[in-house]
Structure formats: structure tokens, C-alpha cells
Amino acid sequence: QVQLVESGGGLVQAGGSLRLSCAASGSIFSINTMGWYRQAPGKQRELVAAITSGGATNYADSVKGRFTISRDNAQNTVYLQMNSLKPEDTAVYYCNAKGLVLTTTLRFDSWGQGTQVTVSS
């Protein structure tokens, strides 16, 4: 009903940068929050950063000061600018969106397929 398409993952050297993008599409909807989560092998999925439609942000302590989340509400797109990447940032990054499907007035919680980010030493 609400699909998320991610792009921007890849392989970079430590200290490099990547910019992830996630676009939401599908039913007529209103997004309350969008965010990025990541999951490394053998680890639990964790919140990296989140942003509300009003622009309020929240970051994991491990990425604060290095990553920046932003959004384009008109395009229903969220971005994650990742600078000063470290090997421990290596993980599959998942986009998440929560909001309301306006045609049904039901809440949704959608996930992207994930994009691999690998940071080498």
C-alpha cells in the first residue's frame, strides 16, 4: 500500500561519505515520521536517525555529529547524509515510514528492502 525505495548504498573507505535516499509511494498517505535503521550480521536492528514531518530529529549516539537526516515532505523522501564513515557503520540500512493512509484512515508502518553500506579500513 505504501512502498519505500532506497538508493545510495555502496562500498566506501573509512572517512568517506555516502548519501542514502528513500522515496515513499503508493496510496494517498500522510507520513508522520521517517527514519533509518541498520542491522549488522548477528546484531539487532537499531535506530540510526529519525525525522518527523515537522523536522524534529533524533540520532543514535554512535552517529550523532557525523550523520544528518533530512526530508522533502512534498516528495515524501528522506535522506541520510553519512560523513566520516567508520568500519563499525557497516550494515544493511533500512528505511522506515510511519503515517496514515488517507483513503482508509488506517496507520501504516512500512519498511524498505534495505541497502548495503560497507566501510572498509
N, CA, C and O atoms as a MOPAC input file, in Angstrom:
PM7 MOZYME 1SCF
protein

 N      0.82500 1    -1.19800 1     0.00000 1
 C      0.00000 1     0.00000 1     0.00000 1
 C      0.86800 1     1.26000 1     0.00000 1
 O      0.60000 1     2.20500 1    -0.74200 1
 N      1.90000 1     1.26700 1     0.82900 1
 C      2.90700 1     2.31500 1     0.83400 1
 C      4.25900 1     1.64000 1     0.68300 1
 O      4.69500 1     0.89400 1     1.56000 1
 N      4.91000 1     1.90400 1    -0.42300 1
 C      6.18500 1     1.27000 1    -0.72200 1
 C      7.33700 1     2.25000 1    -0.55600 1
 O      7.20100 1     3.44300 1    -0.82600 1
 N      8.46300 1     1.73000 1    -0.11300 1
 C      9.66200 1     2.52700 1     0.07200 1
 C     10.76400 1     1.98900 1    -0.82900 1
 O     11.01300 1     0.78400 1    -0.87000 1
 N     11.41800 1     2.88500 1    -1.54600 1
 C     12.50500 1     2.52300 1    -2.43800 1
 C     13.75100 1     3.27500 1    -2.01500 1
 O     13.75700 1     4.50500 1    -1.95800 1
 N     14.80500 1     2.53100 1    -1.71800 1
 C     16.04400 1     3.09500 1    -1.22700 1
 C     17.10700 1     3.10900 1    -2.31600 1
 O     17.05900 1     2.33000 1    -3.26800 1
 N     18.06000 1     4.00600 1    -2.15400 1
 C     19.20100 1     4.06300 1    -3.04400 1
 C     20.36100 1     4.73800 1    -2.32300 1
 O     20.16600 1     5.41600 1    -1.31400 1
 N     21.55300 1     4.55000 1    -2.84100 1
 C     22.71400 1     5.26000 1    -2.32700 1
 C     23.71300 1     4.43300 1    -1.55000 1
 O     24.78000 1     4.93400 1    -1.19700 1
 N     23.39600 1     3.18100 1    -1.27500 1
 C     24.34400 1     2.34500 1    -0.55800 1
 C     25.53100 1     1.99100 1    -1.41900 1
 O     25.52400 1     2.20900 1    -2.63000 1
 N     26.55200 1     1.44200 1    -0.78400 1
 C     27.73500 1     1.05900 1    -1.52700 1
 C     28.91300 1     0.78700 1    -0.62800 1
 O     28.77600 1     0.65000 1     0.58800 1
 N     30.07400 1     0.71100 1    -1.24900 1
 C     31.33300 1     0.43700 1    -0.56600 1
 C     32.18500 1     1.69300 1    -0.55600 1
 O     32.44400 1     2.28500 1    -1.60300 1
 N     32.61700 1     2.09500 1     0.62600 1
 C     33.45900 1     3.27900 1     0.76200 1
 C     34.58100 1     2.99700 1     1.74500 1
 O     34.50100 1     2.07600 1     2.55700 1
 N     35.62000 1     3.79900 1     1.65800 1
 C     36.71700 1     3.71400 1     2.60900 1
 C     36.37500 1     4.46700 1     3.88600 1
 O     35.55800 1     5.38800 1     3.87900 1
 N     37.00400 1     4.06900 1     4.97000 1
 C     36.82300 1     4.78600 1     6.22500 1
 C     37.13800 1     6.26700 1     6.03300 1
 O     38.11900 1     6.63400 1     5.38600 1
 N     36.28700 1     7.09900 1     6.60700 1
 C     36.43600 1     8.53100 1     6.45200 1
 C     35.65900 1     9.10700 1     5.28700 1
 O     35.54300 1    10.32500 1     5.15600 1
 N     35.13100 1     8.24600 1     4.44400 1
 C     34.37400 1     8.68800 1     3.29500 1
 C     32.93500 1     9.00300 1     3.63000 1
 O     32.53000 1     8.98100 1     4.79200 1
 N     32.16600 1     9.29700 1     2.58800 1
 C     30.77900 1     9.70900 1     2.75500 1
 C     29.86600 1     8.97400 1     1.79900 1
 O     30.27400 1     8.56200 1     0.71300 1
 N     28.62900 1     8.81700 1     2.21900 1
 C     27.56100 1     8.28700 1     1.38600 1
 C     26.28700 1     9.05500 1     1.70000 1
 O     26.11800 1     9.57800 1     2.80100 1
 N     25.40400 1     9.11500 1     0.73100 1
 C     24.10400 1     9.73600 1     0.92400 1
 C     23.02200 1     8.75100 1     0.51000 1
 O     22.92400 1     8.37400 1    -0.65800 1
 N     22.21500 1     8.34100 1     1.47300 1
 C     21.12500 1     7.42200 1     1.22100 1
 C     19.83800 1     8.19500 1     0.96500 1
 O     19.59500 1     9.24200 1     1.56400 1
 N     19.02600 1     7.66300 1     0.07000 1
 C     17.74300 1     8.26000 1    -0.23900 1
 C     16.65800 1     7.20800 1    -0.12000 1
 O     16.89400 1     6.02900 1    -0.38400 1
 N     15.47700 1     7.63200 1     0.27500 1
 C     14.33200 1     6.74200 1     0.39100 1
 C     13.08500 1     7.50600 1    -0.01200 1
 O     12.75400 1     8.53100 1     0.58400 1
 N     12.39700 1     7.00600 1    -1.02100 1
 C     11.18300 1     7.63900 1    -1.51400 1
 C      9.98200 1     6.74600 1    -1.24300 1
 O     10.02000 1     5.54400 1    -1.50600 1
 N      8.92500 1     7.33400 1    -0.72000 1
 C      7.68900 1     6.61500 1    -0.43500 1
 C      6.66800 1     6.87500 1    -1.53100 1
 O      6.54000 1     7.99700 1    -2.02000 1
 N      5.94900 1     5.83900 1    -1.90800 1
 C      4.92500 1     5.97000 1    -2.92800 1
 C      3.82500 1     4.94500 1    -2.68900 1
 O      3.97900 1     4.04000 1    -1.86800 1
 N      2.71500 1     5.08800 1    -3.40900 1
 C      1.61900 1     4.15300 1    -3.30100 1
 C      0.30300 1     4.85900 1    -3.07100 1
 O     -0.05300 1     5.78500 1    -3.80000 1
 N     -0.41300 1     4.42400 1    -2.06400 1
 C     -1.70000 1     5.00600 1    -1.73300 1
 C     -1.55000 1     6.45000 1    -1.29400 1
 O     -0.45300 1     6.91100 1    -0.97800 1
 N     -2.65600 1     7.14500 1    -1.28100 1
 C     -2.65100 1     8.50300 1    -0.75100 1
 C     -2.40700 1     8.41300 1     0.74800 1
 O     -3.15600 1     7.76100 1     1.47500 1
 N     -1.36000 1     9.06800 1     1.19500 1
 C     -0.96500 1     8.92000 1     2.58700 1
 C     -0.33000 1    10.18800 1     3.11200 1
 O      0.04700 1    11.08700 1     2.36000 1
 N     -0.22500 1    10.23000 1     4.42400 1
 C      0.46000 1    11.30100 1     5.12900 1
 C      1.47500 1    10.66000 1     6.06000 1
 O      1.12300 1     9.81600 1     6.88400 1
 N      2.73500 1    11.06100 1     5.92900 1
 C      3.80300 1    10.49200 1     6.73200 1
 C      4.02400 1    11.33300 1     7.97900 1
 O      4.19500 1    12.55000 1     7.90700 1
 N      4.01600 1    10.67000 1     9.10900 1
 C      4.32700 1    11.34400 1    10.36200 1
 C      5.82500 1    11.35000 1    10.64200 1
 O      6.40300 1    12.38600 1    10.97000 1
 N      6.44000 1    10.18700 1    10.50800 1
 C      7.86900 1    10.07200 1    10.74400 1
 C      8.50700 1     9.18300 1     9.68900 1
 O      7.88300 1     8.24900 1     9.18500 1
 N      9.74500 1     9.48100 1     9.36400 1
 C     10.57100 1     8.62000 1     8.53500 1
 C     11.90600 1     8.45600 1     9.23400 1
 O     12.36400 1     9.34800 1     9.94800 1
 N     12.51300 1     7.32400 1     9.02400 1
 C     13.77600 1     7.08900 1     9.69300 1
 C     14.61500 1     6.04400 1     9.00600 1
 O     14.17900 1     5.36500 1     8.07600 1
 N     15.82700 1     5.93900 1     9.49100 1
 C     16.76700 1     4.94300 1     9.02400 1
 C     17.17400 1     4.04400 1    10.17600 1
 O     17.51900 1     4.51000 1    11.26200 1
 N     17.12500 1     2.76300 1     9.91800 1
 C     17.58900 1     1.74900 1    10.85000 1
 C     18.71200 1     0.97200 1    10.18400 1
 O     18.83900 1     0.98500 1     8.96000 1
 N     19.51600 1     0.30400 1    10.97700 1
 C     20.55400 1    -0.53100 1    10.39900 1
 C     20.68300 1    -1.82000 1    11.19000 1
 O     20.36000 1    -1.88200 1    12.37600 1
 N     21.16000 1    -2.83600 1    10.50800 1
 C     21.34400 1    -4.13600 1    11.12600 1
 C     22.61800 1    -4.77500 1    10.58600 1
 O     22.74600 1    -5.02800 1     9.38800 1
 N     23.54200 1    -5.02600 1    11.48000 1
 C     24.77100 1    -5.72500 1    11.14400 1
 C     24.56600 1    -7.21600 1    11.38900 1
 O     23.68500 1    -7.59500 1    12.16100 1
 N     25.36300 1    -8.06800 1    10.74500 1
 C     25.21400 1    -9.51100 1    10.95000 1
 C     25.30000 1    -9.89600 1    12.41700 1
 O     26.22800 1    -9.49600 1    13.11900 1
 N     24.32800 1   -10.67400 1    12.87500 1
 C     24.30500 1   -11.12200 1    14.25300 1
 C     23.86500 1   -10.08200 1    15.25500 1
 O     23.88100 1   -10.33700 1    16.45900 1
 N     23.47200 1    -8.91800 1    14.78200 1
 C     23.06400 1    -7.84500 1    15.67300 1
 C     21.58500 1    -7.51200 1    15.47900 1
 O     20.99200 1    -7.83200 1    14.44900 1
 N     21.01100 1    -6.87100 1    16.47900 1
 C     19.63800 1    -6.41300 1    16.37700 1
 C     19.55800 1    -5.16300 1    15.51600 1
 O     20.50900 1    -4.38700 1    15.42900 1
 N     18.42100 1    -4.98400 1    14.89100 1
 C     18.19600 1    -3.77300 1    14.14100 1
 C     18.09100 1    -2.59100 1    15.10600 1
 O     17.40800 1    -2.67200 1    16.12700 1
 N     18.76400 1    -1.51200 1    14.77800 1
 C     18.78500 1    -0.35200 1    15.64600 1
 C     18.43600 1     0.91300 1    14.87900 1
 O     18.68300 1     1.02400 1    13.67800 1
 N     17.86700 1     1.84300 1    15.58700 1
 C     17.54700 1     3.14300 1    15.00900 1
 C     18.82400 1     3.93800 1    14.79900 1
 O     19.65500 1     4.04400 1    15.70100 1
 N     18.97300 1     4.49100 1    13.61700 1
 C     20.09600 1     5.36200 1    13.30200 1
 C     19.68200 1     6.81800 1    13.42400 1
 O     20.33700 1     7.60600 1    14.10700 1
 N     18.59900 1     7.16700 1    12.76400 1
 C     18.10300 1     8.53400 1    12.78800 1
 C     16.64900 1     8.54400 1    12.37400 1
 O     16.20800 1     7.68800 1    11.60800 1
 N     15.90700 1     9.50700 1    12.87800 1
 C     14.50300 1     9.65300 1    12.52900 1
 C     14.16500 1    11.12500 1    12.42600 1
 O     14.81700 1    11.97400 1    13.03300 1
 N     13.13500 1    11.41400 1    11.64800 1
 C     12.70600 1    12.79200 1    11.46400 1
 C     11.20100 1    12.83300 1    11.31200 1
 O     10.61800 1    11.98500 1    10.63700 1
 N     10.57100 1    13.80900 1    11.93300 1
 C      9.13600 1    13.99300 1    11.80600 1
 C      8.83800 1    14.88000 1    10.61500 1
 O      9.73400 1    15.50600 1    10.04900 1
 N      7.56700 1    14.92900 1    10.23900 1
 C      7.17500 1    15.79100 1     9.13300 1
 C      7.44000 1    17.25600 1     9.44100 1
 O      7.58100 1    18.07000 1     8.52900 1
 N      7.50900 1    17.59100 1    10.72000 1
 C      7.80100 1    18.95200 1    11.12400 1
 C      9.27100 1    19.27400 1    11.22300 1
 O      9.63800 1    20.42700 1    11.44700 1
 N     10.13300 1    18.25900 1    11.05700 1
 C     11.55700 1    18.49800 1    11.04500 1
 C     12.30300 1    18.14200 1    12.31900 1
 O     13.52400 1    18.29300 1    12.36900 1
 N     11.61500 1    17.67900 1    13.34100 1
 C     12.30100 1    17.25100 1    14.55300 1
 C     13.10300 1    15.98900 1    14.27500 1
 O     12.61800 1    15.08000 1    13.60100 1
 N     14.32500 1    15.92700 1    14.78900 1
 C     15.21700 1    14.80800 1    14.50200 1
 C     15.68300 1    14.11800 1    15.76600 1
 O     15.67000 1    14.69100 1    16.85500 1
 N     16.09500 1    12.87400 1    15.59300 1
 C     16.65700 1    12.08500 1    16.66800 1
 C     17.73600 1    11.19400 1    16.07800 1
 O     17.54300 1    10.59600 1    15.01900 1
 N     18.87600 1    11.10100 1    16.76200 1
 C     20.00500 1    10.32600 1    16.27600 1
 C     20.49300 1     9.36200 1    17.33400 1
 O     20.41600 1     9.63600 1    18.53200 1
 N     20.99500 1     8.23300 1    16.87700 1
 C     21.72500 1     7.34900 1    17.76400 1
 C     23.01300 1     8.03700 1    18.19700 1
 O     23.62100 1     8.77500 1    17.42300 1
 N     23.42300 1     7.79200 1    19.43300 1
 C     24.63600 1     8.42700 1    19.93600 1
 C     25.85400 1     8.10000 1    19.07400 1
 O     26.75900 1     8.92300 1    18.94000 1
 N     25.87800 1     6.91800 1    18.49900 1
 C     27.03300 1     6.48300 1    17.73600 1
 C     27.22100 1     7.24100 1    16.42700 1
 O     28.31200 1     7.22600 1    15.85800 1
 N     26.17400 1     7.90300 1    15.94300 1
 C     26.26900 1     8.60800 1    14.67100 1
 C     26.08900 1    10.10500 1    14.81700 1
 O     26.27300 1    10.84800 1    13.85300 1
 N     25.73700 1    10.55300 1    15.99300 1
 C     25.48500 1    11.96700 1    16.20800 1
 C     26.73200 1    12.79000 1    15.89000 1
 O     27.83000 1    12.48100 1    16.35200 1
 N     26.54400 1    13.83000 1    15.10400 1
 C     27.65300 1    14.65900 1    14.68100 1
 C     28.27500 1    14.23300 1    13.37200 1
 O     29.02700 1    14.99700 1    12.76800 1
 N     27.97600 1    13.02400 1    12.92000 1
 C     28.51500 1    12.52400 1    11.66000 1
 C     27.43800 1    12.35300 1    10.59600 1
 O     27.68200 1    12.59100 1     9.41300 1
 N     26.25400 1    11.94100 1    11.02000 1
 C     25.14900 1    11.70700 1    10.09300 1
 C     24.13200 1    12.82600 1    10.21300 1
 O     23.95200 1    13.40700 1    11.28400 1
 N     23.47400 1    13.12000 1     9.11300 1
 C     22.41700 1    14.11500 1     9.09800 1
 C     21.22100 1    13.56800 1     8.33700 1
 O     21.34700 1    13.14700 1     7.18800 1
 N     20.06700 1    13.57600 1     8.97700 1
 C     18.84600 1    13.14800 1     8.32200 1
 C     18.06300 1    14.38100 1     7.88500 1
 O     18.01000 1    15.38100 1     8.60100 1
 N     17.46700 1    14.30100 1     6.72700 1
 C     16.65600 1    15.39400 1     6.21500 1
 C     15.50400 1    14.81100 1     5.40900 1
 O     15.48600 1    13.61900 1     5.10000 1
 N     14.55100 1    15.65900 1     5.07600 1
 C     13.39600 1    15.15700 1     4.34500 1
 C     12.86600 1    16.20800 1     3.38400 1
 O     13.08700 1    17.40800 1     3.54900 1
 N     12.16700 1    15.72000 1     2.38600 1
 C     11.43400 1    16.55300 1     1.45700 1
 C      9.99500 1    16.07400 1     1.53600 1
 O      9.62700 1    15.08500 1     0.90200 1
 N      9.18900 1    16.77000 1     2.30700 1
 C      7.81900 1    16.33300 1     2.53700 1
 C      6.99600 1    16.28400 1     1.24500 1
 O      6.16600 1    15.39400 1     1.06000 1
 N      7.23800 1    17.24300 1     0.36500 1
 C      6.49400 1    17.28200 1    -0.88900 1
 C      6.76400 1    16.05300 1    -1.74800 1
 O      5.88500 1    15.59100 1    -2.47600 1
 N      7.97900 1    15.52600 1    -1.66000 1
 C      8.35500 1    14.35600 1    -2.43900 1
 C      8.28700 1    13.06700 1    -1.62600 1
 O      8.59100 1    11.98900 1    -2.13700 1
 N      7.89000 1    13.17900 1    -0.36400 1
 C      7.84300 1    12.01700 1     0.52100 1
 C      9.15400 1    11.25100 1     0.49500 1
 O      9.17600 1    10.02700 1     0.36400 1
 N     10.23300 1    11.98500 1     0.61900 1
 C     11.56300 1    11.41600 1     0.53500 1
 C     12.38100 1    11.79200 1     1.76300 1
 O     12.31300 1    12.92200 1     2.24800 1
 N     13.14500 1    10.84300 1     2.25300 1
 C     14.03900 1    11.08500 1     3.36700 1
 C     15.46100 1    10.75800 1     2.92400 1
 O     15.68000 1     9.84700 1     2.12600 1
 N     16.41900 1    11.51200 1     3.45100 1
 C     17.81800 1    11.33700 1     3.10500 1
 C     18.63700 1    11.11300 1     4.36600 1
 O     18.27400 1    11.56500 1     5.45200 1
 N     19.72000 1    10.42400 1     4.20400 1
 C     20.67900 1    10.26300 1     5.28900 1
 C     22.06100 1    10.55000 1     4.73100 1
 O     22.61700 1     9.75000 1     3.97800 1
 N     22.61100 1    11.69400 1     5.10400 1
 C     23.96400 1    12.04800 1     4.72600 1
 C     24.91000 1    11.47900 1     5.76700 1
 O     24.83800 1    11.83700 1     6.94200 1
 N     25.78900 1    10.60000 1     5.33900 1
 C     26.70200 1     9.92000 1     6.24100 1
 C     28.12600 1    10.37200 1     5.94000 1
 O     28.66400 1    10.08700 1     4.87000 1
 N     28.72400 1    11.07100 1     6.88000 1
 C     30.09000 1    11.54900 1     6.75000 1
 C     30.98400 1    10.86600 1     7.77500 1
 O     30.50800 1    10.29000 1     8.75400 1
 N     32.27800 1    10.94100 1     7.53300 1
 C     33.26800 1    10.35800 1     8.44500 1
 C     32.91400 1     8.92200 1     8.78900 1
 O     32.91000 1     8.53300 1     9.95700 1
 N     32.62300 1     8.15300 1     7.77700 1
 C     32.18900 1     6.77800 1     7.99000 1
 C     33.28000 1     5.92600 1     8.62300 1
 O     34.46900 1     6.08400 1     8.34500 1
 N     32.83500 1     5.02600 1     9.47700 1
 C     33.72000 1     4.11900 1    10.18900 1
 C     33.37200 1     2.67900 1     9.83200 1
 O     32.24200 1     2.40100 1     9.43100 1
 N     34.32600 1     1.76100 1     9.97100 1
 C     34.00800 1     0.35700 1     9.68600 1
 C     32.81800 1    -0.16300 1    10.48600 1
 O     32.07000 1    -1.00700 1     9.99200 1
 N     32.63100 1     0.31800 1    11.69500 1
 C     31.50800 1    -0.13200 1    12.50300 1
 C     30.15700 1     0.36000 1    11.99300 1
 O     29.11600 1    -0.06200 1    12.49700 1
 N     30.16300 1     1.24600 1    11.00300 1
 C     28.92300 1     1.66100 1    10.36300 1
 C     28.44500 1     0.64400 1     9.34100 1
 O     27.33100 1     0.75900 1     8.82900 1
 N     29.26300 1    -0.34100 1     9.03900 1
 C     28.90300 1    -1.35600 1     8.06500 1
 C     27.65200 1    -2.10400 1     8.51800 1
 O     27.61100 1    -2.65400 1     9.61800 1
 N     26.64300 1    -2.11900 1     7.66800 1
 C     25.37500 1    -2.76200 1     7.99200 1
 C     24.44500 1    -2.64800 1     6.79900 1
 O     24.73800 1    -1.95000 1     5.82800 1
 N     23.32900 1    -3.33800 1     6.88400 1
 C     22.23600 1    -3.11100 1     5.95800 1
 C     21.37500 1    -2.00800 1     6.54800 1
 O     20.93000 1    -2.10100 1     7.69200 1
 N     21.14700 1    -0.98400 1     5.77700 1
 C     20.36200 1     0.15500 1     6.22800 1
 C     18.95300 1     0.07200 1     5.66100 1
 O     18.76500 1    -0.12800 1     4.46100 1
 N     17.97100 1     0.22600 1     6.53300 1
 C     16.57400 1     0.12100 1     6.16100 1
 C     15.85400 1     1.44300 1     6.37600 1
 O     16.00700 1     2.08700 1     7.41400 1
 N     15.08900 1     1.82900 1     5.40500 1
 C     14.23600 1     2.99800 1     5.52400 1
 C     12.90400 1     2.59300 1     6.15100 1
 O     12.38200 1     1.51400 1     5.87400 1
 N     12.37200 1     3.44800 1     6.98100 1
 C     11.08800 1     3.20100 1     7.63800 1
 C     10.22600 1     4.44500 1     7.55300 1
 O     10.72000 1     5.56700 1     7.66900 1
 N      8.93900 1     4.23900 1     7.35000 1
 C      7.99500 1     5.34700 1     7.32900 1
 C      6.74100 1     4.96100 1     8.08600 1
 O      6.22500 1     3.85400 1     7.93100 1
 N      6.26400 1     5.86000 1     8.88800 1
 C      5.03000 1     5.66900 1     9.64900 1
 C      4.09300 1     6.83000 1     9.36200 1
 O      4.50600 1     7.98800 1     9.31000 1
 N      2.83600 1     6.49900 1     9.17900 1
 C      1.88000 1     7.55200 1     8.89800 1
 C      0.46600 1     7.03700 1     8.77700 1
 O      0.10200 1     6.01900 1     9.36400 1
 N     -0.32100 1     7.75700 1     8.00800 1
 C     -1.74100 1     7.47500 1     7.86400 1
 C     -2.10000 1     7.32100 1     6.40000 1
 O     -1.78400 1     8.18900 1     5.58500 1
 N     -2.76200 1     6.22000 1     6.05900 1
 C     -3.32200 1     6.04800 1     4.72500 1
 C     -4.64300 1     6.80600 1     4.70000 1
 O     -5.59100 1     6.43200 1     5.39000 1
 N     -4.70400 1     7.84900 1     3.92100 1
 C     -5.84100 1     8.75600 1     3.97600 1
 C     -7.13100 1     8.14500 1     3.44400 1
 O     -8.21900 1     8.54200 1     3.86100 1
 N     -7.02300 1     7.18800 1     2.53100 1
 C     -8.22400 1     6.57600 1     1.97100 1
 C     -8.91600 1     5.63100 1     2.94600 1
 O    -10.11000 1     5.36500 1     2.81200 1
 N     -8.17600 1     5.12800 1     3.91800 1
 C     -8.73900 1     4.19300 1     4.88500 1
 C     -8.69800 1     4.71700 1     6.31100 1
 O     -9.31500 1     4.13300 1     7.20200 1
 N     -7.99700 1     5.78400 1     6.53100 1
 C     -7.74300 1     6.36100 1     7.84800 1
 C     -7.03400 1     5.37800 1     8.78400 1
 O     -7.14900 1     5.48500 1    10.00500 1
 N     -6.31000 1     4.43200 1     8.21300 1
 C     -5.55000 1     3.46600 1     8.99300 1
 C     -4.07600 1     3.83700 1     8.99800 1
 O     -3.55100 1     4.35600 1     8.01300 1
 N     -3.42100 1     3.56800 1    10.10500 1
 C     -1.99400 1     3.80800 1    10.21400 1
 C     -1.21000 1     2.76800 1     9.42400 1
 O     -1.67300 1     1.64400 1     9.22600 1
 N     -0.02700 1     3.15300 1     8.97700 1
 C      0.85700 1     2.21500 1     8.31300 1
 C      2.25700 1     2.32300 1     8.89800 1
 O      2.64300 1     3.34500 1     9.46400 1
 N      2.98500 1     1.25900 1     8.74500 1
 C      4.37000 1     1.17000 1     9.18400 1
 C      5.09300 1     0.35800 1     8.11700 1
 O      5.02000 1    -0.87100 1     8.11300 1
 N      5.78900 1     1.03900 1     7.21700 1
 C      6.39200 1     0.40300 1     6.05300 1
 C      7.90800 1     0.40300 1     6.13800 1
 O      8.51800 1     1.28600 1     6.74000 1
 N      8.49600 1    -0.60600 1     5.52300 1
 C      9.94800 1    -0.77400 1     5.50100 1
 C     10.44400 1    -0.93800 1     4.07800 1
 O      9.77900 1    -1.55100 1     3.24300 1
 N     11.60000 1    -0.39200 1     3.81200 1
 C     12.25800 1    -0.62300 1     2.54700 1
 C     12.94200 1    -1.97200 1     2.53400 1
 O     12.96200 1    -2.68800 1     3.53500 1
 N     13.50400 1    -2.30800 1     1.38000 1
 C     14.13100 1    -3.61400 1     1.21900 1
 C     15.52400 1    -3.68500 1     1.83600 1
 O     16.06900 1    -4.77400 1     2.01800 1
 N     16.08900 1    -2.55200 1     2.15200 1
 C     17.42100 1    -2.49200 1     2.71700 1
 C     18.47200 1    -2.22200 1     1.66200 1
 O     18.36100 1    -2.68600 1     0.52700 1
 N     19.48600 1    -1.47200 1     2.03800 1
 C     20.60600 1    -1.20000 1     1.15600 1
 C     21.90100 1    -1.39100 1     1.93300 1
 O     22.03700 1    -0.92200 1     3.06300 1
 N     22.84100 1    -2.07800 1     1.31800 1
 C     24.08700 1    -2.42600 1     1.99300 1
 C     25.04800 1    -1.25000 1     2.00700 1
 O     25.30200 1    -0.62800 1     0.97600 1
 N     25.57500 1    -0.95600 1     3.17900 1
 C     26.63900 1     0.02500 1     3.34400 1
 C     27.83800 1    -0.69700 1     3.93500 1
 O     27.75300 1    -1.27800 1     5.01700 1
 N     28.94100 1    -0.65800 1     3.22800 1
 C     30.15800 1    -1.31300 1     3.68300 1
 C     31.28200 1    -0.29400 1     3.74500 1
 O     31.56900 1     0.38600 1     2.76000 1
 N     31.91100 1    -0.19100 1     4.89500 1
 C     33.00400 1     0.74500 1     5.10800 1
 C     34.27200 1    -0.05600 1     5.37400 1
 O     34.34600 1    -0.81300 1     6.34300 1
 N     35.25000 1     0.11100 1     4.52300 1
 C     36.49800 1    -0.62100 1     4.63700 1
 C     37.57900 1     0.22900 1     5.28600 1
 O     37.53300 1     1.45800 1     5.23500 1
 N     38.55100 1    -0.44000 1     5.89600 1
 C     39.66900 1     0.25400 1     6.52300 1
 C     40.74500 1     0.57600 1     5.50600 1
 O     41.76900 1     1.16300 1     5.85600 1

